[in-house]
Amino acid sequence: MSNPPINIDSKTAAVFQRKNYELVRALSSGSFGQVFMAKRTDGSDEIVAVKVMDLDKANDNLKNKFYPREMKAMIDANHRYIIRLYDIFRSNHKLYIFMEFAGNGDLSGYIKKHKAIPEQLACRWFTQTSEGLSYLHNGLFIAHRDIKLDNVLLNSENEAKLSDF
């Protein structure tokens, strides 16, 4: 499966440069924007995922309620099985979300590729996802509201991490 082409304007490219990131490749594309893999250029070479959302394409309800709530929740969340948010800001009618990179994709992609999940691995991912949900619910009093295979990401250690809540 090939990655979508990197399709950004000069203002978006300038934002990445100003924040000390270099685009590596596009990871996915949706109706409101794209997700990229980027690398820090300040010497650490840390790899992150960057969601770039076009706020002009998002409806008002989504812009004004969902994204601010999601961002506050992600900033407050500090748990092994929750994707970490590093930075967020608005510029040029776009929302930039710099977050932990999950190098093994999502559960949906895993199932498409492998057709099934071995029972032991399914139990481990279910436990990890449950621990993340419990932390959100009992620790931060947040309901995820969008639990689906696409929102359970797999990091390089093959751990399940929740995103997009």
C-alpha positions as CSV (number, residue, x, y, z in Angstrom):
1,M,0.0,0.0,0.0
2,S,1.5,3.3,-1.0
3,N,1.3,6.5,1.0
4,P,-0.7,9.5,-0.2
5,P,1.5,12.2,-1.8
6,I,2.7,15.0,0.4
7,N,0.4,17.9,-0.6
8,I,1.0,21.0,1.4
9,D,1.1,24.7,0.6
10,S,4.0,27.0,1.4
11,K,2.4,28.4,4.5
12,T,2.0,24.9,6.0
13,A,5.6,24.0,5.0
14,A,6.8,27.2,6.8
15,V,4.9,26.1,9.9
16,F,6.8,22.8,10.0
17,Q,10.1,24.6,9.5
18,R,9.3,27.2,12.2
19,K,8.5,24.4,14.6
20,N,11.7,22.5,13.8
21,Y,10.2,19.6,11.9
22,E,10.9,18.1,8.5
23,L,8.1,16.3,6.7
24,V,9.0,12.6,6.0
25,R,5.9,11.3,4.3
26,A,2.1,11.5,4.2
27,L,0.4,8.8,6.3
28,S,-3.2,9.3,5.5
29,S,-5.7,11.8,4.1
30,G,-9.3,12.5,5.0
31,S,-12.1,15.0,4.3
32,F,-10.7,17.6,6.9
33,G,-7.0,17.2,6.3
34,Q,-3.9,15.0,6.3
35,V,-1.7,13.1,8.7
36,F,2.0,13.3,8.2
37,M,5.1,11.6,9.7
38,A,7.7,14.3,10.6
39,K,11.1,14.4,12.1
40,R,12.5,17.0,14.5
41,T,15.4,19.0,13.1
42,D,16.8,20.2,16.4
43,G,19.1,17.3,16.8
44,S,16.9,14.8,18.5
45,D,15.6,13.2,15.3
46,E,12.4,12.3,17.1
47,I,9.6,11.0,14.8
48,V,6.1,12.4,15.4
49,A,2.7,12.3,13.7
50,V,1.2,15.6,12.7
51,K,-2.5,16.0,11.9
52,V,-3.1,19.1,9.8
53,M,-6.8,19.9,9.6
54,D,-8.3,22.5,7.3
55,L,-10.7,24.4,9.6
56,D,-12.5,25.9,6.6
57,K,-13.7,22.4,5.6
58,A,-14.9,21.4,9.1
59,N,-18.4,22.3,10.2
60,D,-18.9,24.8,13.1
61,N,-20.0,22.1,15.6
62,L,-16.8,20.1,14.9
63,K,-14.6,23.2,15.0
64,N,-16.0,24.8,18.1
65,K,-16.8,21.8,20.3
66,F,-15.1,18.6,19.3
67,Y,-11.6,19.7,18.5
68,P,-11.1,22.0,21.6
69,R,-12.5,19.2,23.8
70,E,-10.3,16.5,22.2
71,M,-7.2,18.7,22.5
72,K,-7.8,19.5,26.2
73,A,-8.4,15.8,26.9
74,M,-5.3,14.7,25.0
75,I,-3.1,17.4,26.7
76,D,-4.3,16.3,30.1
77,A,-3.9,12.6,29.3
78,N,-0.7,11.0,30.5
79,H,-1.0,7.2,30.3
80,R,1.0,4.4,28.7
81,Y,-1.9,3.4,26.4
82,I,-3.0,6.9,25.3
83,I,-1.3,8.7,22.4
84,R,0.6,11.7,23.8
85,L,0.0,15.1,22.4
86,Y,3.1,17.3,22.2
87,D,1.9,20.5,20.7
88,I,-1.2,22.1,19.1
89,F,-1.8,25.4,17.5
90,R,-3.9,27.2,14.9
91,S,-2.4,29.1,11.9
92,N,-3.7,30.1,8.5
93,H,-7.2,28.5,9.1
94,K,-5.5,25.2,9.9
95,L,-5.2,23.2,13.1
96,Y,-1.8,21.5,13.7
97,I,-1.6,18.6,16.1
98,F,1.9,17.2,16.9
99,M,1.5,13.9,18.6
100,E,3.2,10.6,19.4
101,F,3.9,8.5,16.3
102,A,2.5,5.0,16.3
103,G,4.7,3.2,13.8
104,N,2.6,0.1,13.3
105,G,-0.6,1.7,12.1
106,D,-4.0,1.0,13.5
107,L,-6.1,-2.1,14.3
108,S,-8.1,-1.7,11.1
109,G,-5.0,-1.8,9.0
110,Y,-3.7,-4.8,11.0
111,I,-6.8,-6.8,10.3
112,K,-6.9,-5.8,6.6
113,K,-3.3,-7.0,6.3
114,H,-3.4,-10.2,8.5
115,K,-7.2,-11.1,8.2
116,A,-7.2,-12.1,11.9
117,I,-5.7,-11.3,15.3
118,P,-4.1,-14.2,17.2
119,E,-6.0,-14.8,20.5
120,Q,-3.1,-14.0,22.8
121,L,-2.4,-10.7,20.9
122,A,-6.1,-9.8,20.9
123,C,-6.3,-10.3,24.6
124,R,-3.2,-8.1,25.2
125,W,-4.5,-5.3,23.0
126,F,-8.0,-5.5,24.6
127,T,-6.4,-5.2,28.1
128,Q,-4.3,-2.3,27.0
129,T,-7.2,-0.5,25.4
130,S,-9.3,-1.2,28.5
131,E,-6.6,0.3,30.7
132,G,-6.5,3.4,28.6
133,L,-10.3,3.7,28.6
134,S,-10.4,3.2,32.4
135,Y,-7.8,6.0,32.8
136,L,-9.8,8.4,30.7
137,H,-13.1,7.5,32.4
138,N,-12.0,7.2,36.1
139,G,-9.0,9.5,36.1
140,L,-10.1,12.3,33.8
141,F,-13.9,11.8,33.7
142,I,-13.8,11.7,29.9
143,A,-15.9,9.4,27.6
144,H,-14.0,8.4,24.5
145,R,-17.1,8.7,22.2
146,D,-15.4,7.3,19.1
147,I,-14.0,3.8,19.9
148,K,-13.3,2.0,16.7
149,L,-10.5,0.1,15.1
150,D,-9.1,3.2,13.3
151,N,-8.6,4.9,16.7
152,V,-6.6,2.1,18.3
153,L,-3.0,2.7,17.2
154,L,-0.1,0.3,17.5
155,N,3.3,1.7,18.4
156,S,6.7,0.2,17.5
157,E,6.6,-2.1,20.6
158,N,3.2,-3.3,19.3
159,E,1.3,-1.8,22.2
160,A,-2.3,-0.6,21.6
161,K,-2.8,3.1,22.3
162,L,-6.1,5.1,22.1
163,S,-6.4,8.2,20.0
164,D,-9.0,10.7,18.8
165,F,-11.2,11.0,21.9
